[in-house]
Amino acid sequence: MKKVISTGCGLLLTSLLAGCMGGNANINPIVEDRSESGSGVAVDPNVGSDTAVATPVDTGQGFTVVNRQVAAPAPVSSSNPAVIALLQGALEQQKQGEYSAAQSSLERAQRIAPRDPHVYMRLADLRRQQGQYLQAEQFALKGLTLARGQSAMERKFWILIADIRSEGGDHSGAAVARDKANML
């Protein structure tokens, strides 16, 4: 009897883990080519709008203009009252400098609503304030993927990405992100 229960538990655990490992095939991540080889890119008119092609911007003037405006946090527009409360609470905690409490609230909101771009906007902004620019950009790119088709939200993500890159010292990457924001 113990062997049957053990085998059953093992199969149940394996099934649960297999379900957790599967990704969402309906979401294609936004990928940006920031390599030097991208300078000679020709845009194919037959390529759909889901394909991102980055072209480096060279002002030729020897300097980079950096706009120090910080993107305002996205308004809370989730339909889940628990997520709304967590996002508002995290914003207050973040304003008071309680970053670990804000992070806990945002991670909880993320578990409740893993496809809500507003959660990723806040997570990215929190990481930016903490100086964790790589994680901040990753959260922003994930949110950008989830916000696909919402041009106002996509623009806010590109502005946030530009701020993250600028503060992280990637001024040319910030200029590319600002150009993408201005195209929306």
Order of alpha helices (4+ residues) and beta strands (2+ residues): alpha-alpha-alpha-alpha-alpha-alpha-alpha
